[in-house]
Amino acid sequence: MIIALVQIPLDGPKRDTDMVIDQSVESTKIFHDVKGLRRKYYLNSDAGGGGIYEFDSRENALAWFHDGWADWMEGRFGVRPTLTLFDTPVVLDNERNEVRVNGKPIPPPWQDPA
């Protein structure tokens, strides 16, 4: 699994939450069928906005974040975003009470092996 962190630096105070929600929900039309995209978390802070993307593979992440992607984003937001890709070999899922390594559940280390 690959996690992509996109940061869009914006001047000024934190954007209005209702506006961010409206824009984000509208943009789900773009992202709902991106190949390999499992989840996208929309971000809003005093430093700007962005997203956390969960992809099933590096190949699919790189296909989305192609050479023209940053230009497209700059056209939408007026600033150039930064992109960082992370390999994600271990995931703690507290909602499911499990740990996954390379996508497969393992016995949680906090539980008795008995």
Buried (B, 14 or more C-beta within 10 A) or exposed (E): BBBBBBBBEBEEEEBEEEEBEEBBEEBEEEBEEBEBBEEBEBBBEEEBBBBBBBBBEBEBBBBBBEEEBBEEBEEEBEBEBEBEBEEBEEBEEEEEEBBBEEEEEEEEEEEEEE
